[in-house]
C-alpha cells in the first residue's frame, strides 16, 4: 500500500507540528506506516512557500502548517485552494481567537511555539518514563534517567517520581529491601544523580498502618507496619547510604512532595537546574 504524503510547513523548526501529527497518527490502526511525513523548516519567503506547495500539488499531499504570519497563512489558504490541496492550519484559529480575547495582536515570531511544544512533550515523555521505570521493574532506561530515587517502601518514591516527571525530569525509583541486592547497573551512572530517601520510624509506621487499613489487609501483612521490621529496613537503608557516600540523602518526614522535590533538584542540579 502506498503511503499517503503529509507535508508539514513551518516558519520555525516544525517540531511542534511534527509531534502533533505523530500523536494524531497513533489513533489510526496503521499509524505512521500509512503516511509519509515530510517536514519543511524555516519556510519564510514567498519563493520557498511556492516551491513547497508546488511539490505538494505534484504529490497530492495534505499540507499541515504552523505559520504564525497572518499574511503567509492567507497566502497558503489561497494557493492551496487554487491547487485543490487540503490544508490544515494548526495555529491560525487559535491565534485569531486569542487575539480577540486578549485584545492584542500576536507578535508572529516563528519558532516561539517550538519552545512551548518542547516543554509539553518533554513532560509527557517524562511521565511515561516514570510509569515504565517505577519501583525498579526495569533498569534498561538508566542511561536516560535524570534522577534515581532509592529508598525503602513508603518513602514517597512513586509520588515524588511523578511530581518531578510533571516538571519534565525523567525519574526512576528503586526500592531498598533487606536481603535483596541493589541493581549493579546503578554504578554505571554519575552517582550524584542518585538520591536516597529516608524517614523517621514512627512516621513510617503510621503511614504503613494506614496503608494496610485502606487495603483491608490482615494477618501476615501486619508485619509490614511492625516497628521491628521498620527499624531493620531503615538500618539496612542507612548502611546502603553510608556505602554510597556520593548519594545525597533526604529525610522526607513531615515534608510535602513539593518541598522534597525542590530539595532533590537542589541536591542533584544545584544552581544549574531549570524547571
Secondary structure, DSSP 8 states (H G I E B T S, - for coil): ---EEEEEE-SS--HHHHHHHHHHHTTSTTGGGGEEEEEE----SHHHHHHHHHHHHHHT-EEEE----HHHHHHHHHHHHHTT--EEESSHHHHHHHHHHHTS-----TTHHHHHHHHHHHHHHHHHHHHHTGGGS--TTGGG-SEEEEESTTSSHHHHHHHHHHTT--EEEEE--TTS---GGGGGS-GGGEEEEE--HHHHHHHHHHHHHHHT--GGGGGGG-HHHHHHHHHHHHHHHHH-TTSEEEE-TT--HHHHHHHHHHHHHGGG---
